[in-house]
Amino acid sequence: MVWLFDYDLTLYGTEERYVINSLDHRISMFVQKTVGGDFESAHKIRTDYLERFGTTLAGLMAMNGTDPDDFFDFIHEPEFLTYPKKAPEKLALLQSLEGPRFVFTNGRHDWSEAGMAHMGIAPAIDGVFDLKLLDWIGKPHDSAYEKMEAWLTQKLPAMGLAMPADPREIVLLEDSLRNLEPAHRRGWTTVLVNPDVEAPDWVDFRIPHLMNLPELDLVGKA
């Protein structure tokens, strides 16, 4: 198996939603700085961009000509952010999985890397495929999944591993149904990690939290 993990609300769960809330606050502040007006109206614009374009950044780029690195430099200021707590049990779980393990994220790599360092799980992750490597066009756009596969085609042989012949051996764990749909269409195995959303029939597995992963018959398969 090749394991792909979303970062936010997947590698850490909804019980630590304050982590993503701290980032969302900075995103709304950036929108306010860009478009003007009050914070509440900026928050509404951020939500609109997220729904229409897939990410707030995509909306800012399309509608306001935002430079992606300027956006991330602003929202990733460490003194304004909160990170997940230490999680040795997650490190043990991830290290128990057979096969390489990567993060597949709509954020820039420094956000997930900082969070994984705080959790202590970075040694279990073999790489981060981030929005910058996606040329700033992230999930759920089909191109993101195509680029992920192309990256794996180069990355895995460099690790002495073969690209899976069967796309079902690529497992994506995500809290977002919208981001799982293109993976399902490509034949990947889909795991919804969300305690609050019911899974439609096309989702292969649903678990409420990452720590429920051992309950699936996927674990232990090479």
DODREN-341718 format. One record per residue (C-alpha): residue number from 1; residue in three letters; y, z, x. Coordinates in pm, 1 decimal. Example, Ala and Ser with C-alpha at 12.3 -4.5 7.8 and 13.67 -1.06 7.14 Angstrom:
<nodes>
<1, "Ala", <-450.0, 780.0, 1230.0>>
<2, "Ser", <-106.0, 714.0, 1367.0>>
</nodes>
This chain:
<nodes>
<1, "Met", <0.0, 0.0, 0.0>>
<2, "Val", <363.8, -56.6, 92.7>>
<3, "Trp", <576.6, 218.5, -60.4>>
<4, "Leu", <937.2, 148.2, -162.3>>
<5, "Phe", <1150.3, 438.7, -280.6>>
<6, "Asp", <1485.7, 430.0, -448.0>>
<7, "Tyr", <1698.5, 711.4, -305.9>>
<8, "Asp", <1925.6, 861.6, -572.0>>
<9, "Leu", <1740.2, 1054.9, -845.3>>
<10, "Thr", <1407.4, 935.0, -705.2>>
<11, "Leu", <1359.8, 1091.7, -361.8>>
<12, "Tyr", <1554.7, 1383.0, -504.2>>
<13, "Gly", <1521.8, 1458.0, -875.1>>
<14, "Thr", <1736.5, 1521.5, -1178.0>>
<15, "Glu", <1739.6, 1894.4, -1100.4>>
<16, "Glu", <1973.6, 1796.9, -815.1>>
<17, "Arg", <2192.3, 1564.4, -1019.4>>
<18, "Tyr", <2494.8, 1736.1, -866.5>>
<19, "Val", <2424.6, 1525.0, -556.6>>
<20, "Ile", <2490.2, 1193.0, -729.3>>
<21, "Asn", <2768.4, 1353.2, -933.3>>
<22, "Ser", <2957.1, 1429.0, -612.8>>
<23, "Leu", <2925.6, 1063.2, -511.2>>
<24, "Asp", <3017.8, 934.8, -857.3>>
<25, "His", <3337.8, 1140.4, -844.0>>
<26, "Arg", <3435.4, 969.5, -519.1>>
<27, "Ile", <3353.5, 629.3, -668.0>>
<28, "Ser", <3581.7, 693.5, -964.4>>
<29, "Met", <3852.5, 807.3, -722.4>>
<30, "Phe", <3817.6, 479.8, -531.0>>
<31, "Val", <3843.0, 281.8, -854.8>>
<32, "Gln", <4156.2, 478.3, -944.4>>
<33, "Lys", <4304.2, 407.4, -600.4>>
<34, "Thr", <4225.1, 38.1, -644.8>>
<35, "Val", <4328.8, -31.1, -1003.1>>
<36, "Gly", <4581.3, 248.7, -1065.3>>
<37, "Gly", <4607.7, 459.9, -1378.0>>
<38, "Asp", <4458.8, 802.5, -1439.7>>
<39, "Phe", <4118.5, 932.1, -1338.4>>
<40, "Glu", <3970.4, 906.4, -1688.1>>
<41, "Ser", <4057.2, 538.3, -1724.4>>
<42, "Ala", <3923.1, 470.8, -1373.2>>
<43, "His", <3596.1, 641.1, -1468.4>>
<44, "Lys", <3567.2, 411.0, -1771.6>>
<45, "Ile", <3629.4, 105.6, -1554.1>>
<46, "Arg", <3364.4, 227.5, -1308.7>>
<47, "Thr", <3112.6, 260.8, -1592.0>>
<48, "Asp", <3203.2, -84.4, -1725.8>>
<49, "Tyr", <3159.5, -243.6, -1383.0>>
<50, "Leu", <2824.0, -70.7, -1340.7>>
<51, "Glu", <2697.0, -207.8, -1672.4>>
<52, "Arg", <2836.8, -558.5, -1629.2>>
<53, "Phe", <2769.9, -620.7, -1260.6>>
<54, "Gly", <2475.7, -392.3, -1174.6>>
<55, "Thr", <2679.9, -176.9, -935.5>>
<56, "Thr", <3038.7, -53.8, -936.6>>
<57, "Leu", <3090.3, -221.0, -601.1>>
<58, "Ala", <2984.1, -560.6, -735.4>>
<59, "Gly", <3246.5, -524.9, -1006.4>>
<60, "Leu", <3513.5, -420.6, -758.5>>
<61, "Met", <3429.2, -715.2, -534.8>>
<62, "Ala", <3435.2, -963.5, -823.0>>
<63, "Met", <3739.0, -829.2, -1006.1>>
<64, "Asn", <3948.4, -668.2, -732.0>>
<65, "Gly", <3843.0, -829.9, -403.2>>
<66, "Thr", <3725.0, -498.5, -256.8>>
<67, "Asp", <3584.2, -494.8, 96.4>>
<68, "Pro", <3240.3, -327.6, 72.2>>
<69, "Asp", <3270.9, -126.7, 391.1>>
<70, "Asp", <3611.7, 6.4, 283.5>>
<71, "Phe", <3447.8, 120.3, -39.9>>
<72, "Phe", <3162.2, 299.6, 133.2>>
<73, "Asp", <3381.6, 448.0, 405.1>>
<74, "Phe", <3585.4, 613.5, 129.6>>
<75, "Ile", <3304.8, 736.2, -96.1>>
<76, "His", <3087.3, 860.4, 192.6>>
<77, "Glu", <3338.4, 1106.5, 339.5>>
<78, "Pro", <3097.3, 1395.7, 412.6>>
<79, "Glu", <3338.4, 1680.2, 337.5>>
<80, "Phe", <3363.0, 1569.0, -26.6>>
<81, "Leu", <2990.7, 1522.4, -88.2>>
<82, "Thr", <2688.5, 1735.0, -171.0>>
<83, "Tyr", <2341.8, 1666.2, -32.8>>
<84, "Pro", <1989.4, 1752.5, -148.1>>
<85, "Lys", <1827.2, 2076.7, -40.0>>
<86, "Lys", <1560.5, 2110.8, 226.9>>
<87, "Ala", <1227.3, 1985.8, 92.2>>
<88, "Pro", <930.7, 2041.9, 325.5>>
<89, "Glu", <693.6, 1982.3, 34.3>>
<90, "Lys", <833.0, 1627.9, -1.9>>
<91, "Leu", <790.0, 1563.0, 368.1>>
<92, "Ala", <423.6, 1662.0, 341.6>>
<93, "Leu", <375.0, 1446.1, 33.1>>
<94, "Leu", <534.2, 1137.9, 185.0>>
<95, "Gln", <341.0, 1175.6, 508.1>>
<96, "Ser", <17.6, 1195.5, 308.9>>
<97, "Leu", <67.3, 846.7, 165.9>>
<98, "Glu", <-136.9, 571.8, 328.6>>
<99, "Gly", <81.4, 279.4, 424.1>>
<100, "Pro", <440.1, 227.9, 540.2>>
<101, "Arg", <722.9, 392.4, 347.6>>
<102, "Phe", <1071.8, 247.4, 305.4>>
<103, "Val", <1387.6, 324.7, 109.7>>
<104, "Phe", <1517.0, 38.1, -106.8>>
<105, "Thr", <1867.4, 136.3, -214.0>>
<106, "Asn", <2184.4, 1.0, -372.7>>
<107, "Gly", <2383.6, 227.0, -141.6>>
<108, "Arg", <2484.0, 177.1, 219.1>>
<109, "His", <2225.5, 320.5, 455.6>>
<110, "Asp", <2434.1, 616.2, 576.9>>
<111, "Trp", <2426.0, 786.6, 233.9>>
<112, "Ser", <2047.5, 790.7, 203.6>>
<113, "Glu", <2001.8, 867.1, 573.1>>
<114, "Ala", <2229.2, 1171.1, 549.8>>
<115, "Gly", <2049.3, 1291.2, 238.8>>
<116, "Met", <1704.6, 1246.1, 391.4>>
<117, "Ala", <1818.0, 1433.4, 702.2>>
<118, "His", <1929.6, 1724.8, 482.1>>
<119, "Met", <1595.7, 1720.5, 299.5>>
<120, "Gly", <1405.6, 1695.0, 627.0>>
<121, "Ile", <1206.7, 1391.6, 510.2>>
<122, "Ala", <1349.7, 1131.0, 748.8>>
<123, "Pro", <1040.5, 1141.7, 976.5>>
<124, "Ala", <830.5, 1015.0, 684.8>>
<125, "Ile", <1045.4, 705.0, 621.7>>
<126, "Asp", <990.8, 390.0, 826.4>>
<127, "Gly", <1318.6, 218.5, 742.5>>
<128, "Val", <1602.8, 175.7, 495.4>>
<129, "Phe", <1670.2, -157.0, 324.8>>
<130, "Asp", <2021.5, -106.6, 198.0>>
<131, "Leu", <2295.3, -291.3, 12.9>>
<132, "Lys", <2447.5, -419.9, 336.4>>
<133, "Leu", <2119.3, -589.8, 428.7>>
<134, "Leu", <2118.7, -730.7, 75.5>>
<135, "Asp", <2454.1, -900.3, 147.3>>
<136, "Trp", <2607.8, -657.6, -104.8>>
<137, "Ile", <2411.4, -799.4, -400.7>>
<138, "Gly", <2170.5, -525.8, -502.0>>
<139, "Lys", <1918.8, -436.2, -767.5>>
<140, "Pro", <1858.2, -553.1, -1039.1>>
<141, "His", <1954.4, -902.0, -917.1>>
<142, "Asp", <1641.3, -1105.2, -842.9>>
<143, "Ser", <1777.6, -1198.9, -499.8>>
<144, "Ala", <1751.1, -833.2, -391.2>>
<145, "Tyr", <1375.6, -830.6, -443.2>>
<146, "Glu", <1333.7, -1168.2, -276.0>>
<147, "Lys", <1524.2, -1037.1, 26.8>>
<148, "Met", <1317.4, -719.5, 26.0>>
<149, "Glu", <999.1, -925.1, 48.3>>
<150, "Ala", <1147.7, -1142.2, 324.2>>
<151, "Trp", <1245.3, -826.9, 517.6>>
<152, "Leu", <894.0, -685.9, 479.1>>
<153, "Thr", <751.2, -1015.9, 605.9>>
<154, "Gln", <938.3, -953.4, 932.6>>
<155, "Lys", <923.4, -573.8, 943.4>>
<156, "Leu", <553.6, -514.1, 880.8>>
<157, "Pro", <414.9, -739.8, 1158.2>>
<158, "Ala", <651.9, -565.7, 1402.0>>
<159, "Met", <475.8, -242.0, 1300.9>>
<160, "Gly", <133.3, -398.2, 1355.0>>
<161, "Leu", <76.5, -438.5, 980.8>>
<162, "Ala", <18.0, -738.6, 757.3>>
<163, "Met", <226.4, -835.4, 459.6>>
<164, "Pro", <17.1, -762.1, 147.9>>
<165, "Ala", <-149.2, -1069.9, 4.5>>
<166, "Asp", <-146.2, -907.6, -338.4>>
<167, "Pro", <204.3, -818.0, -463.8>>
<168, "Arg", <51.2, -524.6, -654.8>>
<169, "Glu", <17.9, -352.5, -318.0>>
<170, "Ile", <397.7, -322.4, -306.9>>
<171, "Val", <483.7, -6.8, -500.6>>
<172, "Leu", <839.7, 54.2, -617.8>>
<173, "Leu", <938.4, 402.8, -733.6>>
<174, "Glu", <1265.5, 405.3, -930.0>>
<175, "Asp", <1450.9, 619.0, -1182.7>>
<176, "Ser", <1600.7, 306.3, -1344.3>>
<177, "Leu", <1405.7, 82.3, -1582.3>>
<178, "Arg", <1657.5, -195.5, -1525.6>>
<179, "Asn", <1579.7, -191.3, -1154.2>>
<180, "Leu", <1204.7, -191.7, -1215.8>>
<181, "Glu", <1201.4, -500.9, -1437.0>>
<182, "Pro", <1247.1, -761.3, -1158.1>>
<183, "Ala", <978.7, -583.4, -951.9>>
<184, "His", <742.3, -608.6, -1248.8>>
<185, "Arg", <815.1, -980.2, -1282.4>>
<186, "Arg", <726.1, -1025.8, -915.1>>
<187, "Gly", <392.7, -851.1, -969.0>>
<188, "Trp", <476.3, -531.8, -779.5>>
<189, "Thr", <336.8, -200.0, -897.3>>
<190, "Thr", <611.4, -13.1, -1081.5>>
<191, "Val", <651.1, 364.6, -1102.0>>
<192, "Leu", <924.1, 509.7, -1322.3>>
<193, "Val", <1036.6, 845.0, -1180.3>>
<194, "Asn", <1235.0, 994.3, -1465.2>>
<195, "Pro", <1174.0, 1294.2, -1691.4>>
<196, "Asp", <1412.1, 1171.3, -1961.5>>
<197, "Val", <1319.1, 806.0, -2017.7>>
<198, "Glu", <1004.9, 681.0, -2188.4>>
<199, "Ala", <823.9, 397.6, -2013.3>>
<200, "Pro", <761.7, 68.4, -2194.0>>
<201, "Asp", <418.3, -89.8, -2174.0>>
<202, "Trp", <501.8, -308.2, -1875.9>>
<203, "Val", <566.4, -8.2, -1648.0>>
<204, "Asp", <249.3, 72.0, -1456.5>>
<205, "Phe", <309.4, 446.1, -1416.6>>
<206, "Arg", <561.4, 708.9, -1521.6>>
<207, "Ile", <610.4, 1048.1, -1358.3>>
<208, "Pro", <887.8, 1301.5, -1419.0>>
<209, "His", <939.8, 1387.1, -1053.2>>
<210, "Leu", <843.0, 1264.8, -707.7>>
<211, "Met", <618.8, 1567.4, -661.6>>
<212, "Asn", <401.8, 1439.2, -947.9>>
<213, "Leu", <305.0, 1135.3, -742.7>>
<214, "Pro", <-33.7, 1280.5, -632.8>>
<215, "Glu", <-139.6, 1276.1, -999.8>>
<216, "Leu", <-156.7, 895.4, -986.9>>
<217, "Asp", <-466.9, 714.8, -864.3>>
<218, "Leu", <-243.1, 516.1, -628.9>>
<219, "Val", <-233.9, 800.9, -377.6>>
<220, "Gly", <-496.9, 775.2, -110.3>>
<221, "Lys", <-528.2, 398.4, -137.5>>
<222, "Ala", <-466.7, 200.2, 178.1>>
</nodes>
